[in-house]
Amino acid sequence: HISKKFNQVITEMSNTEPIVINRRYYTFDPEDPIEKRELHGFSDASEQAYGCCVYLKSLKQSGNFEVNLVASKSRVRPLKKKKKKKYTVPRLELLGNFILSKLMVVIMQSLKNEINIDDYRCYTDSMITLAWIKSIDKELKTFCQNRVVQIRKNTDVDKWFYCKSKKNPG
């Protein structure tokens, strides 16, 4: 009976219209050329997972703009291996910031020969992790310090901004 159901699903799928997903980052219009391209990355976390997404914003001469998703990443919260290691929401938010910083590097490296990226920005809805990233001389616990150091290596500190939770697509 499973084989019959499977064959029915395959038959129904072959009769459907193909799904076309537009993967263009922007549309070319000689009447309205692009003046500036920016990457905007957002990170977020919950008690179960954390993730990030990066969009390309193309600003046109007319003042219009296009925004398209470039890439996203997500991870499930790590299991607690030791009693000492607690994955609090701020720590998970920091992990989201960390994978966003790594994703930004990968995207900029991948696109550098194809299109010119004029600017980038990283957004988090965690004021705690934003303070960690922007603090220069503050001593943090090893877990946080190691990730903050990597985030700073990957991205400029002045490119990090706060984004209200309700407006965060991450």
Protein Blocks (a to p, Z undefined) as FASTA:
>chain_A
ZZmmmmmmmmmmmmpccddddfbfbdcdfklccfbdcddddddddfkbccdddddddddf
kopacdddfbdcdddddddfbfklccdfklmmmmmmmmmmmmmmmmmmmmmmmpccfbdc
dddfbfklmmmmmpmklccdfklmmmmmmmmmmpcfklpccddfklmmZZ
